[in-house]
Amino acid sequence: MSVRAAPATLPVALALWRRSLNEVLRVRGALLPATIAPVVFLLGMTGQFGRLTGLDGFPTDSYMSWVVPLSCLQGAGFAGAATGSNLARDIEQGWFDRLLVAPVARPVLLVGPILGGVTRSLVPATVVLLVGLAVGAELPGGALGLVALYVACVGFCTAAGLWGVYMALTFRTQQAGPLMQQGVFLAVFLSTAYTPEVLLRGWLASVAHLNPVTYVLELARQATVRGIEPSFAHTWPGLVALAGMLAVLGGLAMLGLRRMGR
Amino acid sequence: MIAAAAREGRVVAALGRRALSVQFRRAQLLMPTFVLPLMLLAVIASGTSAAQGLRGFPDIASYLAFVLPGTIIQGALLAGLTSGTALAADVEFGFFDRLLAAPVRRTSLVIGRQAGTLGLSALQTVFFLAIAYAFGARYPGGVGGMLATVGLAAITAVGIGGIAGAIALRTGSLSLLQSIFPFVFVLLFTAPAFFPRELLVPALRDASVYNPLTYVVEAVRGLLAGDAALGDPWLGLAAATGLAVATTVLATLALRERLRTL
């Protein structure tokens, strides 16, 4: 059984990946809201809070450079969470039930949609980066910094996808969509989103210190923030944070998957 | 004449009540309008409070109370957009066509929807004021300032509801209304929603002069603080009322156009 099942794994995952990509390729403008929202946040936050760089302790004098990685992660996270909304729709419409009886291991059914989410996330992340660079963000981290930024985006998108999948498998309705999106929103903003940790006050300082996304942001900011140069010291906390998030959220998704159909 | 006016009044009240009950019976619709602005308030109030140390920042008693007007106006924007989305759903699923066959004035259908928006925004503003008060915000402007704030926010919500309603009536597309969500934040971020106008980046400061929400948000700030130097309430009222009248006319024209092409 396992000998025959193994060769089917990759084609099934690839077919489901292609299907999830078709959802955006065949629907005109499907990626537009997910791309525009982080761009709007990028420009809006820079316009509102741009003067914060004048505070002692701010590592850069370009607020745009500070916010670009945040908006890239936000765009990638929303693209990941959309995986959950799509899965919830498939569950509601009965399509996922039919997939469950297919002769493949259940986790394979999630690989394709999550890969699809990761592929989709590259669009908002890249558009945000290009818009940011066009309106004044810097790129002092060079190629290494860019690699760190994209690793952070892909990892965070996967974590958001697993979170969305867990929510979809738990609630089994598209009405859980706002919960998936707001989970990402909270994770991103309860971090060093607006200011570095030394300038945070009150409860947010403690929460941001414990929030793994703070370290993922540090990983991503190696690309654009002058005070956070590409180095192992700025990289490993982000990678550990991503690994932790993927392990926990992946475990929850597997748990939800095991409960399906019981 | 009086009997006809009373009958139309009953129609408007019934439609307004229906618009509100649709919102409250589907809790997921309330998440974006009630919870999202509060989450953003919590994060901004803690994440950017160090800004009080910037030169030129007004001398204020509570930073939370200073950024609260941005949240209130954000709530008003979302209430207006939610109203347009619900109208688009009515158009798409055929309920609006059945209303058109009723022996009532067509304008009452638009005004009834706007009455629901007004009620939703008023409830929302009271909720925001109460939650912020519980977390330490104080309103030296007193009860009068708070009541005027509720009124200004409600009129603003009607203004945004008018735009959203016009789009809903022109297109009848629920998905289009759902996808214009990010543009709401363009209106918010091009006003001094969370920062003093003098401290916005120059391009945004110049643009904010043309955004009516600039005057509304500053008026709310002045009303809650009991300090007209922070914002002129009459200017805010003029901006909100102008917006509401103009967009309600726009929605009525969109309804006429819809009837002409049916």
Interface residues (C-beta under 8 A of the other chain):
Chain A: G29 L32 P33 I36 A37 V40 F41 L43 G44 M45 T46 G47 Q48 F49 G50 R51 L52 G54 L55 Q175 G177 P178 L179 Q182 F185 L186 F189 L190 A193 Y194 T195 L199 L200 R201 G202 W203 L204 A205
Chain B: Q28 M31 P32 V35 L36 M39 L40 A42 V43 I44 S46 G47 T48 S49 A50 A51 G53 L54 R55 Q178 S179 F181 P182 F183 F185 V186 L188 F189 T190 P192 A193 F194 F195 L199 L200 V201 A203 L204
